[in-house]
Structures are given as C-alpha cells and as structure tokens.
Amino acid sequence: MIKLEGVHKRYRSAQEAALSEISIDIEKGEFVFLVGSSGSGKSSLLRLLLREERADAGQVFVLGKNLSDISGAEVARYRRNLGVVFQDFRLLPDRDVYGNVAFALEVLGKSRAFIETAVPDALRLVGLEEKANSKPASLSGGQQQRVAIARALVNRPEILLADEPTGNLDPDNSLEIMNLLERVNLAGTTVIMATHDQGIVDRMRRRVIQLDGGLIVRDSQRAGYNDQVGGEA
C-alpha cells in the first residue's frame, strides 16, 4: 500500500537533510507509530505521503501511484483517498460540527444526498451526533479532535495520517482518541501516526518506526516507545 525506496529530502534553508535513505513498506490495515524527537523527520515523512512535498531522490509509492510523477490535478484526486488529522484540530469556527464535517465533502463536489447520509454516519462513529449543531468553541479539546477525525474519515479514506493528534489533549481525552483510532484501524483503515506520547505507544504495542536526524534507527513490530533498536515485544 505504501512503499518508500531510498528517499532523501532536504529543505533549501537547512544544512542537514530532513530525511536520508528512507525505505519503508507499510501494508494495508497496519497501524504504524512514527516516533522520534522534534526535528527527527516525522512530519517531513507525513508531508511526503500527503504530497505536500516531493522527495529530492528516491521513490514514494502510495496506493499504486508514484507520487513523483503525478500532476497537480492528480494530487487532488489522490488526496481523496487520505484522511488527515492535526494536533491543532483546524476546525472552521463559524461552522457548526455538522458543517465542519460536511465541508470536507463539499470541496470534493459530493452531492447533497451523499453529504446528508455520510456526515451523520461519521458523527455517530466518533460519538458526537448530539453535537451536530454546536460550534467548535463550545466543545472540549477532546470533542474538537473527534470532530476533526470525523471530518478526516467522512469520505471513507483508505489511509489516515495523524500528526500528533493527542498533543494538545489531557490523558483521558488522549485515551479516548486512541480508542477511536484503534476502532477505525480495526475496520480496515491504515493508520500512520506521528507522536511523542510514550504512554500511548507503550499501551498499544503496534509497529514503531523511530527516526533520528532523518534516518530510520528502528522499525519494530509490537513495540514500545523506548524499546531497544531492533527489539520486539
């Protein structure tokens, strides 16, 4: 489903590479944690998968597409297969919960009939059907992140990219969000999540890819946050 081969990325303003010789295979239905300190390359890797950036060298294949070769119009079509969740929610403050989730479908040109079915389904998935008419400012941080997840999932993407989705949440809300992402993954969506949250990684024991200075220093199955390089549980 996702394959990176010898990927290198350096930004013009940086002396060091953001990513160096990155090679990864991720199968359909996997749940993968990207871990590492700030600046290790986690967000750069997600931006390559989202096709916000191009690799300077190497190949990035996602869903059978070589992301180096697709045009601008093809990028838009490709992204319809992805859901993205950010640390800062990025909700529209002037729209209610229903409107925020519907917006993701409106920009894709989906019909009113499709939207009227898909949005309530997405809100039920995240347990917020009773908050459909509420504005984001009236919600807790955990509820706002659940709205963001509903928006990311409403088009039923094959892959969900999550960049520090629990970074602004307390432990209880973080656990709630991770339980939700786990259910989404068990339903068949491939989840790739960048995180600094040791407790979450240690509890879930999924595949962990650790980056350091743009290099992969560990790729372990059923792993914890601080397991030794090459170790497995």
Secondary structure by P-SEA (a helix, b strand, c coil): cbbbcbbbbbccccccccccbbbbbbccbbbbbbbbcccccaaaaaaaaaccccccbbbbbccccccccccaaaaaaaaccbbbbcccccccccccaaaaaaaaaaaacccaaaaacaaaaaaaaaccccccccccccccaaaaaaaaaaaaccccccbbbbccccccccaaaaaaaaaaaaaaaaabbbbbbbbccaaaaaaaccbbbbbcccccccccccccccccccccc
